[in-house]
């Protein structure tokens, strides 16, 4: 017994440890997946941010180059006009002049986060203004005085010097943006690598989570199946035990009463019904018992029963009817007869029935009553009636009293307690149960 208990405890401990390990594994993997998901999200956001910064750098570089290009376009238009005097050649100048202002304003916005570029942009804006002023001066001189005066300004070299300075500033800004481009591109690549690694790890751990979940669910289903099978086994064992106990009780009651008390399991086991004598009698209250007693007595007299036999039947019928009223909440009774030597009285109710645990006391012990009344009940019926068939359960109770014209006595009802005790011992010996167990199940009878 101790070894079996230890083995059961060890098996239970193993199941608990296995369940805890599976649960912890699921929690760990789930936590890792959440962390990897957060890391992947952050890496992706960082990658997108760096990608936007790379695009921003390219945009700055494009506008920086555009400033020089716009100044060149303006200078080209100025030279064409100086050479030809045709106002049509001023169109590139006018377009370039407006484009320079627009590009510088755009660069001002794009480089707000870069103080050094803002300073260079200030210098570039000043140089651009000087260059445009020089171009505007030569165009005005060409219009008002002539080409010679305008060419003298051009040949002075002031415009070329300003343009060279502007190119130098633009080159500085371009180099600064190229450095930023290299750094931001590298950061974007690193963020992309981290995002890809996080995604791969997330996929791996997700697959692992699925495997663990499948294993956990499978283990849960197996354990549930095992528990259900065990519960079913216990229910079946309890049902079998109850059935064996009931069969044993039926045998005990039949043997102790020498066949006078038959415990039935179904209506089919009740005795064959005789012809109905009179009408069905309602047992809604105890006042109607007199109608039942009167009908039973008349049926017995019609069959030629002696007055003693009639009185025994009436006493039994009265007890059965009182049980239906007291314990069953009322019921009904039918008197039946074969017309010459037998009378049956069928008493039924819809009460909660007699519990199997109290059947021995209820049927064999004199004075026992589950309702707190005097309760001679079944003991008295068995003493007065030839045979009683009892069908009881949660749906109600049916009692069939069977009385013959000629008395059929039983040893235990004649006051022979030694015979009844010997009967118990005989049943115990045949059934494999001790005599004390049988006595606990069915109380010894006493004379009335």
C-alpha positions in Angstrom: 0.0 0.0 0.0 2.8 2.4 0.9 4.7 1.5 -2.3 1.6 2.1 -4.4 0.9 5.4 -2.7 4.5 6.5 -3.3 4.3 5.5 -6.9 1.1 7.5 -7.4 2.6 10.4 -5.6 5.7 10.2 -7.8 3.6 10.0 -11.0 1.5 13.0 -9.9 4.7 14.9 -9.0 6.1 14.2 -12.5 2.9 15.4 -14.1 3.0 18.6 -12.0 6.6 19.2 -12.9 5.9 18.5 -16.6 3.0 20.9 -16.6 5.1 23.6 -14.9 8.0 23.1 -17.3 5.6 23.4 -20.3 3.9 26.5 -18.9 7.3 28.1 -18.1 8.5 27.3 -21.6 5.5 28.9 -23.2 5.8 32.0 -21.0 9.6 32.3 -21.8 9.1 31.9 -25.5 6.1 34.3 -25.5 8.2 36.9 -23.6 11.0 36.5 -26.1 8.6 36.9 -29.0 7.3 40.1 -27.4 10.8 41.5 -26.9 11.8 40.6 -30.4 8.7 42.2 -31.7 9.5 45.4 -29.8 13.1 45.3 -31.1 11.9 44.6 -34.6 9.5 47.5 -34.4 12.1 49.9 -33.1 14.7 48.7 -35.7 12.2 49.2 -38.5 11.3 52.6 -37.2 15.0 53.5 -37.0 15.5 52.2 -40.5 12.7 54.3 -41.9 13.9 57.3 -40.1 17.4 56.9 -41.4 16.0 56.3 -44.9 14.1 59.6 -44.6 17.3 61.3 -43.5 19.2 59.9 -46.5 16.5 61.2 -48.8 16.7 64.5 -47.0 20.4 64.7 -47.6 20.0 64.0 -51.3 17.4 66.8 -51.4 19.8 69.3 -49.7 22.5 68.3 -52.2 20.2 68.8 -55.1 19.2 72.3 -54.0 22.8 73.3 -53.2 23.8 72.4 -56.8 20.7 74.1 -58.0 21.9 77.5 -56.6 25.1 77.4 -58.7 23.1 76.2 -61.7 20.7 79.1 -61.3 23.5 81.6 -61.0 25.0 80.2 -64.2 21.7 80.4 -66.0 21.4 84.1 -64.9 24.9 84.8 -66.0 24.3 83.1 -69.4 21.2 85.3 -70.0 23.3 88.4 -69.0 26.1 87.6 -71.5 23.6 87.0 -74.3 22.0 90.3 -73.7 25.3 92.2 -73.4 26.4 90.7 -76.8 23.2 91.2 -78.7 21.2 93.8 -76.9 18.1 91.6 -77.6 15.8 91.5 -74.5 14.8 87.9 -75.4 18.2 86.8 -74.1 17.2 88.1 -70.6 14.8 85.3 -70.0 17.4 82.9 -68.6 18.6 85.7 -66.4 15.1 86.4 -65.0 14.4 82.7 -64.5 17.7 82.0 -62.8 17.3 85.1 -60.5 14.0 83.9 -59.2 15.2 80.3 -58.9 18.2 81.4 -56.7 15.9 83.0 -54.2 13.5 80.0 -54.2 16.4 77.4 -53.7 18.0 79.4 -50.9 14.7 79.6 -49.0 14.2 75.8 -49.5 17.7 75.2 -48.2 17.0 77.4 -45.2 14.1 75.1 -44.2 16.0 71.9 -45.0 19.0 72.7 -42.9 17.3 74.1 -39.8 18.8 71.2 -37.8 22.4 71.9 -39.0 23.9 75.1 -37.6 27.1 74.9 -39.7 25.1 74.5 -42.9 22.9 77.5 -41.9 26.1 79.6 -41.5 27.4 78.5 -44.9 23.9 79.2 -46.4 24.1 82.8 -45.0 27.4 83.3 -46.9 26.0 81.7 -50.0 23.0 84.0 -49.9 25.2 87.1 -49.6 27.4 86.0 -52.4 24.4 85.2 -54.6 23.0 88.6 -53.9 26.3 90.2 -54.9 26.5 88.2 -58.1 22.9 89.0 -59.1 23.6 92.7 -58.3 26.7 92.6 -60.6 24.6 91.0 -63.4 21.8 93.6 -62.9 24.4 96.4 -63.0 25.8 95.3 -66.4 22.4 94.8 -67.9 21.4 98.4 -66.8 24.6 99.8 -68.2 24.0 98.0 -71.5 20.5 99.4 -71.7 21.4 103.0 -70.8 25.0 103.6 -72.0 26.1 100.8 -74.2 28.0 97.5 -74.3 31.4 99.1 -73.7 30.5 100.4 -70.3 28.9 97.0 -69.4 31.9 95.1 -70.6 34.3 97.1 -68.5 32.4 95.9 -65.4 32.6 92.3 -66.6 36.3 92.6 -67.3 36.9 94.0 -63.8 36.7 90.4 -62.5 34.4 91.2 -59.6 31.7 88.9 -60.8 34.1 86.0 -61.4 35.5 86.4 -57.9 32.0 86.3 -56.3 31.1 83.3 -58.4 34.3 81.4 -57.4 33.5 82.2 -53.7 30.0 80.9 -54.2 31.3 77.7 -55.8 33.6 77.2 -52.8 30.7 77.6 -50.3 28.6 75.2 -52.3 31.4 72.7 -52.4 31.7 72.9 -48.6 28.0 72.4 -48.2 28.1 69.4 -50.6 31.0 67.7 -48.7 29.1 68.2 -45.4 26.0 66.6 -46.9 28.1 63.7 -48.3 29.5 63.0 -44.8 26.0 63.0 -43.4 24.9 60.8 -46.3 27.6 58.2 -45.6 26.8 58.2 -41.9 23.0 58.0 -42.4 23.3 55.3 -45.1 25.4 53.2 -42.7 22.9 53.7 -39.9 20.1 52.7 -42.2 21.9 49.6 -43.3 22.6 48.6 -39.6 19.0 49.2 -38.7 17.9 47.1 -41.7 20.2 44.3 -40.6 18.8 44.4 -37.1 15.3 44.5 -38.4 16.0 41.5 -40.6 17.6 39.6 -37.7 14.8 40.4 -35.4 12.3 39.3 -38.0 14.1 36.0 -38.5 14.3 35.4 -34.7 10.7 36.3 -34.4 9.8 33.7 -37.0 12.0 31.1 -35.3 10.5 31.7 -31.9 7.0 31.9 -33.3 7.5 28.5 -34.8 8.9 27.3 -31.5 5.8 28.8 -29.7 3.6 27.0 -32.1 5.4 23.7 -31.4 5.2 24.2 -27.7 1.6 25.2 -27.9 0.8 22.1 -29.9 2.6 20.0 -27.4 1.0 21.8 -24.5 -2.5 21.4 -26.0 -1.8 17.8 -26.8 -0.6 17.2 -23.3 -3.7 19.0 -21.9 -6.0 16.9 -24.2 -4.3 13.7 -23.1 -4.6 14.6 -19.5 -8.2 15.6 -20.0 -8.9 12.3 -21.7 -7.1 10.5 -18.9 -9.1 12.3 -16.3 -12.4 11.8 -18.1 -11.6 8.1 -18.5 -10.7 7.9 -14.8 -13.9 9.7 -13.9 -15.9 7.4 -16.1 -14.2 4.4 -14.6 -15.0 5.7 -11.1 -18.6 6.4 -12.1 -18.9 2.9 -13.6 -17.3 1.4 -10.5 -19.7 3.3 -8.2 -22.6 2.2 -10.4 -21.4 -1.4 -10.3 -20.9 -1.2 -6.6 -24.4 0.3 -6.1 -25.8 -2.4 -8.3 -24.0 -5.1 -6.4 -25.1 -3.6 -3.2 -28.7 -3.5 -4.4 -28.6 -7.1 -5.7 -27.1 -8.2 -2.4 -29.8 -6.2 -0.5 -32.5 -7.8 -2.6 -31.1 -11.3 -1.8 -30.8 -10.5 1.9 -34.4 -9.1 2.1 -35.8 -12.0 0.1 -33.8 -14.6 2.2 -34.5 -13.0 5.6 -38.2 -12.7 4.9 -38.3 -16.1 3.2 -39.5 -14.5 -0.1 -42.2 -12.4 1.4 -40.5 -9.1 0.5 -39.4 -8.7 -3.1 -37.4 -5.6 -3.9 -37.9 -4.8 -7.6 -35.8 -2.7 -10.0 -38.3 -2.2 -12.8 -42.1 -2.3 -13.2 -41.6 -5.6 -15.2 -40.4 -7.3 -12.0 -43.7 -6.4 -10.2 -46.2 -9.3 -10.0 -48.7 -9.9 -12.8 -51.7 -7.7 -12.1 -55.1 -9.4 -11.4 -58.5 -8.1 -12.5 -59.5 -4.7 -11.1 -62.0 -4.7 -8.3 -63.8 -1.4 -8.0 -62.5 2.0 -8.8 -59.1 3.7 -8.3 -59.0 5.3 -4.9 -57.2 8.6 -4.4 -54.9 8.9 -1.4 -54.7 12.7 -1.3 -55.2 12.6 2.5 -55.6 10.1 5.4 -59.4 10.4 5.4 -59.6 8.4 2.1 -57.9 5.4 3.8 -61.3 4.2 5.0 -62.4 3.8 1.3 -59.3 1.7 0.6 -59.8 -0.4 3.7 -63.5 -1.0 2.8 -62.6 -1.9 -0.8 -59.9 -4.4 0.3 -62.2 -6.0 2.9 -65.1 -6.4 0.3 -62.7 -8.0 -2.2 -61.4 -10.4 0.4 -64.9 -11.4 1.5 -65.9 -12.0 -2.1 -63.1 -14.5 -2.3 -64.2 -16.2 0.9 -61.4 -15.0 3.2 -61.7 -15.7 6.9 -62.2 -12.6 9.1 -58.7 -13.0 10.5 -57.2 -13.0 7.0 -59.4 -10.0 6.1 -58.3 -8.1 9.1 -54.6 -8.9 8.3 -55.1 -7.6 4.8 -56.9 -4.5 5.9 -54.2 -3.7 8.5 -51.5 -4.1 5.8 -53.4 -2.0 3.3 -53.9 0.7 5.9 -50.2 0.9 6.6 -49.3 1.0 2.9 -51.8 3.8 2.3 -50.6 5.8 5.3 -47.0 5.5 4.0 -48.2 6.9 0.6 -49.9 9.8 2.3 -47.1 10.5 4.9 -44.0 9.9 2.9 -45.1 10.1 -0.8 -47.3 13.3 -0.5 -50.4 11.3 -1.5 -51.0 8.8 -4.3 -53.6 6.3 -5.4 -54.6 2.7 -4.8 -56.2 -0.1 -6.9 -57.7 -3.3 -5.5 -57.4 -6.4 -7.7 -58.6 -10.0 -7.3 -58.7 -13.3 -9.2 -62.2 -13.8 -8.0 -61.7 -16.8 -5.8 -58.5 -17.0 -3.7 -56.2 -14.0 -4.1 -56.4 -10.3 -3.5 -53.8 -7.7 -4.6 -53.7 -4.0 -3.5 -51.5 -1.7 -5.6 -50.5 1.5 -3.8 -48.4 4.1 -5.7 -47.1 7.6 -5.0 -44.8 10.2 -6.6 -42.6 10.9 -3.6 -38.8 10.8 -3.5 -38.7 7.1 -2.7 -36.9 5.2 0.0 -33.1 5.6 0.1 -31.3 2.4 -0.5 -29.2 3.0 2.7 -32.4 3.0 4.8 -34.2 0.2 3.1 -33.2 -2.5 5.6 -34.4 -0.3 8.6 -37.5 0.8 6.7 -38.6 -2.7 5.8 -37.4 -4.9 8.7 -37.0 -2.8 11.9 -40.0 -2.5 14.0 -40.9 1.1 14.9 -38.5 2.7 12.4 -39.8 5.7 10.5 -37.9 8.3 8.4 -40.7 10.8 9.0 -40.5 10.8 12.8 -43.9 8.9 13.2 -44.5 5.6 15.1 -43.8 3.8 11.8 -44.6 0.1 12.2 -45.1 0.3 8.4 -43.4 -2.5 6.5 -42.6 -4.6 9.5 -46.3 -4.8 10.3 -47.2 -5.3 6.6 -44.8 -8.2 6.4 -46.3 -9.8 9.5 -49.8 -9.5 8.2 -49.5 -10.0 4.4 -48.3 -13.0 2.4 -46.1 -11.2 0.0 -45.0 -7.6 -0.7 -43.4 -6.3 -3.9 -41.6 -3.0 -3.6 -40.4 -0.7 -6.4 -39.0 2.6 -5.1 -36.8 5.3 -6.6 -36.6 9.1 -7.2 -39.8 8.9 -9.3 -41.9 7.5 -6.6 -42.8 4.2 -4.8 -45.1 1.3 -5.8 -46.1 -1.3 -3.2 -48.1 -4.4 -4.2 -49.7 -6.3 -1.3 -50.6 -9.9 -2.3 -52.8 -11.9 0.1 -54.1 -15.5 -0.4 -57.1 -17.1 1.2 -54.8 -19.5 3.1 -52.1 -18.1 5.4 -48.4 -18.6 4.4 -46.2 -17.9 7.5 -42.5 -17.3 7.7 -40.1 -18.4 10.4 -38.7 -14.9 11.1 -42.3 -13.5 11.5 -43.1 -16.2 14.0 -40.7 -14.6 16.5 -37.8 -17.0 15.7 -34.9 -14.5 16.0 -32.4 -17.3 16.1 -33.6 -18.5 12.7 -33.4 -15.0 11.2 -29.9 -14.5 12.6 -28.9 -17.9 11.1 -30.3 -16.8 7.8 -28.2 -13.6 7.9 -25.1 -15.7 8.6 -25.9 -18.1 5.8 -26.2 -15.3 3.3 -23.0 -13.8 4.6 -21.2 -17.1 4.2 -22.4 -17.5 0.6 -22.0 -13.9 -0.4 -18.5 -13.4 0.9 -19.6 -10.7 3.4 -19.2 -11.0 7.2 -22.3 -11.6 9.4 -21.6 -8.2 11.1 -21.8 -6.4 7.8 -25.1 -8.1 7.0 -26.5 -7.1 10.4 -25.4 -3.5 9.8 -27.3 -3.7 6.5 -30.5 -5.4 7.8 -31.6 -5.1 11.5 -32.7 -8.3 13.3 -36.4 -8.6 13.6 -38.4 -8.8 16.8 -41.9 -10.2 17.5 -44.8 -7.8 17.4 
